[in-house]
């Protein structure tokens, strides 16, 4: 009688009835119930009643699944929105008291954090369920990113109205905010870590602000018109990276976005 241990090899297990029976027994002993786990995920996502915002989203997007994915965006929760608004408010107060457009210097950081944490397995309870929908990961990512970016753009508009010292800046902050947010999303997509995406984006933007301060004596020059072409090129490059990482060719390699 041959008592040699069976090799722990996928090819062997696929053809060995004994190893397959052992695997099923081990799963039973561990109490693994994949159907129950999946049902729990579905319950967390679909149990809340359809609110007014989700109802409007369904009409706009013409997709109940996409609407639910939108309203469950982590960085669109009230707590996150409140924190973002608080940061912008601090910037407005600092702008009015110092004359330096801190509100618009902080706006790219707020947008970068919101975009990076808009989608991903580490912070999104709907991530696994969304991958089973008849909606592409890229579509969910784009809809959520646009919603978060639109919200932060609204914050920037309010800051422009309330921070009188920054009246002459108009929408010059929009280009750097777009570039920094795109950078955060690109890095988070590559590393599959929102935290790394935010950290890199904040670091790069801080360097840009410090260099602007050192060269012109004004930190506000970081959101001046002279750097707009650079920001646009950076945005295009980062967007291309995100599209590549979330393409069908990469789906088997990435699990973040």
C-alpha positions in Angstrom: 0.0 0.0 0.0 1.4 3.3 -1.0 1.4 5.8 1.9 3.5 8.5 0.3 2.1 12.0 0.9 0.3 13.5 -2.0 2.0 16.6 -3.5 0.5 20.0 -2.8 0.3 20.9 -6.5 -2.8 22.3 -8.3 -2.4 20.0 -11.2 -2.3 16.9 -8.9 -5.3 18.1 -6.9 -7.3 18.7 -10.0 -7.0 15.0 -10.9 -6.9 13.4 -7.5 -10.3 12.5 -5.9 -8.7 11.9 -2.5 -7.1 15.4 -2.3 -10.4 17.0 -3.5 -12.3 15.2 -0.7 -9.7 16.3 1.8 -10.0 19.9 0.7 -13.8 19.8 1.0 -13.5 18.3 4.5 -11.0 20.9 5.6 -13.3 23.7 4.3 -16.2 22.2 6.3 -14.1 21.9 9.5 -13.2 25.6 9.2 -16.8 26.5 8.8 -16.3 28.3 5.5 -19.6 29.2 3.8 -18.8 31.2 0.7 -22.5 31.7 0.0 -23.1 33.2 3.4 -20.1 35.5 3.1 -21.3 36.7 -0.2 -24.9 37.2 1.1 -23.5 39.3 3.9 -21.7 41.6 1.4 -24.9 41.9 -0.6 -26.9 42.7 2.5 -24.6 45.5 3.6 -24.8 47.1 0.2 -28.4 46.6 -0.8 -30.2 46.7 2.6 -30.5 50.5 2.9 -33.7 51.9 1.5 -33.6 53.9 -1.7 -33.3 57.6 -0.7 -34.0 60.7 -2.6 -30.4 61.1 -3.8 -30.3 57.6 -5.0 -33.6 57.9 -6.7 -32.3 61.0 -8.6 -29.1 59.1 -9.5 -31.1 56.2 -10.9 -33.0 58.6 -13.2 -29.8 60.3 -14.3 -27.6 57.2 -14.7 -30.5 54.9 -15.8 -28.9 52.1 -13.8 -30.0 51.0 -10.2 -26.7 49.2 -9.7 -24.6 52.2 -10.8 -26.7 54.5 -8.7 -26.2 52.4 -5.6 -22.5 52.2 -6.3 -22.4 56.0 -6.5 -24.3 56.7 -3.2 -22.1 54.2 -1.4 -18.9 56.0 -2.4 -16.8 56.2 0.9 -15.6 59.8 0.2 -19.2 61.0 -0.4 -20.3 60.0 3.1 -21.5 63.0 5.3 -18.6 62.5 7.7 -16.0 62.7 4.8 -17.8 65.7 3.2 -17.9 67.5 6.6 -14.1 66.9 7.1 -13.4 68.2 3.6 -15.6 71.3 4.2 -13.8 71.9 7.4 -10.4 71.9 5.7 -11.6 74.3 3.1 -13.1 76.6 5.8 -9.7 76.7 7.6 -8.1 77.7 4.2 -10.7 80.4 3.7 -10.0 81.8 7.2 -6.2 81.7 6.6 -6.7 83.4 3.2 -8.7 86.3 4.6 -6.2 86.8 7.4 -2.9 86.5 5.5 -3.7 87.4 1.9 -2.1 84.1 0.7 -4.7 81.9 -1.2 -4.4 79.0 1.3 -8.0 77.9 0.5 -7.0 77.1 -3.1 -3.6 75.7 -2.1 -5.5 73.2 0.2 -8.2 72.5 -2.4 -5.9 70.1 -4.4 -5.1 68.1 -1.3 -8.8 67.7 -0.4 -9.6 66.6 -3.9 -6.7 64.2 -4.0 -7.8 62.5 -0.8 -11.4 62.3 -2.0 -10.5 60.8 -5.4 -8.0 58.3 -4.0 -10.6 57.0 -1.5 -13.5 56.9 -3.9 -13.0 53.3 -4.9 -11.0 50.2 -3.8 -11.2 47.0 -1.7 -9.5 48.5 1.3 -12.3 51.0 2.0 -15.3 50.1 -0.1 -17.8 47.5 1.2 -19.4 47.4 -2.2 -16.2 46.6 -4.1 -16.6 42.8 -4.3 -20.3 43.0 -5.1 -19.6 45.6 -7.8 -17.3 43.3 -9.6 -20.2 40.9 -10.2 -22.5 43.5 -11.7 -23.1 44.0 -15.4 -21.2 47.2 -15.0 -17.5 47.6 -15.6 -15.1 48.6 -12.8 -14.0 51.5 -14.9 -17.5 52.9 -15.2 -18.0 52.8 -11.5 -14.6 54.4 -10.9 -15.3 57.2 -13.5 -18.8 58.0 -12.1 -17.5 58.1 -8.5 -14.4 60.2 -9.4 -16.5 62.7 -11.3 -18.9 63.0 -8.4 -16.2 63.5 -5.9 -14.3 65.9 -8.1 -17.5 67.9 -8.8 -18.1 68.2 -5.0 -14.6 69.5 -4.4 -14.9 71.9 -7.4 -18.0 73.3 -5.6 -15.9 73.7 -2.5 -13.4 75.7 -4.5 -16.1 77.9 -6.0 -17.4 78.7 -2.5 -13.8 79.4 -1.4 -13.4 81.8 -4.3 -16.5 83.7 -3.2 -15.7 83.9 0.5 -12.0 84.4 0.4 -11.9 88.0 -0.8 -8.1 88.1 -1.0 -8.2 85.5 -3.7 -10.9 87.2 -5.8 -8.4 87.8 -8.7 -7.5 84.1 -8.9 -10.9 83.1 -10.5 -10.6 79.5 -11.6 -6.8 79.2 -11.8 -6.9 76.7 -8.9 -8.9 74.2 -11.0 -6.0 73.1 -13.2 -3.6 72.1 -10.3 -6.5 70.5 -8.4 -7.3 68.4 -11.4 -3.6 67.4 -11.8 -3.1 66.5 -8.1 -6.3 64.5 -8.0 -5.4 62.6 -11.2 -1.9 61.9 -9.7 -3.5 60.5 -6.5 -5.8 58.3 -8.5 -3.0 57.0 -10.8 -0.7 56.1 -7.9 -3.6 54.5 -5.9 -4.5 52.5 -9.0 -1.0 51.2 -9.5 -0.2 50.5 -5.8 -3.8 49.4 -5.0 -3.5 51.6 -1.9 -5.4 54.9 -1.5 -3.1 55.9 1.4 -0.1 55.7 -0.8 -1.9 57.6 -3.6 -2.8 60.5 -1.2 0.7 60.5 0.4 2.4 60.8 -3.0 0.0 63.5 -4.2 0.4 65.6 -1.1 4.2 65.2 -1.2 4.4 66.3 -4.9 2.0 69.2 -4.4 3.9 70.4 -1.3 7.2 70.4 -3.3 5.5 72.5 -6.0 4.2 75.0 -3.5 7.6 75.2 -1.7 9.5 75.7 -5.0 7.0 78.4 -6.0 7.5 80.1 -2.7 11.2 79.9 -2.9 11.4 81.2 -6.5 8.8 84.0 -6.5 8.3 84.7 -2.8 4.6 83.9 -3.1 3.2 80.4 -2.4 0.1 81.5 -4.5 2.2 81.4 -7.7 1.8 77.6 -7.5 -1.8 78.1 -8.8 -0.8 80.8 -11.3 -1.5 80.8 -15.0 2.2 80.1 -15.9 2.0 76.5 -14.6 -1.4 75.6 -16.2 0.2 73.9 -19.2 2.3 71.7 -16.9 -0.8 70.7 -14.9 -2.7 69.9 -18.0 0.1 67.6 -19.3 0.4 65.9 -15.9 -3.4 65.4 -15.8 -3.4 63.8 -19.3 -0.5 61.5 -18.4 -2.1 60.4 -15.1 -5.5 59.8 -16.8 -3.8 57.6 -19.4 -2.2 55.6 -16.6 -5.5 55.1 -14.8 -7.2 54.0 -18.1 -4.4 51.5 -18.7 -4.4 50.0 -15.2 -8.2 49.6 -15.3 -8.2 48.2 -18.8 -9.4 44.7 -19.5 -5.8 43.5 -20.0 -5.0 44.4 -16.4 -8.1 43.0 -14.7 -6.4 39.8 -13.8 -3.5 41.6 -12.2 -5.1 44.4 -10.3 -7.8 44.3 -7.7 -8.0 48.0 -6.7 -9.7 49.7 -9.6 
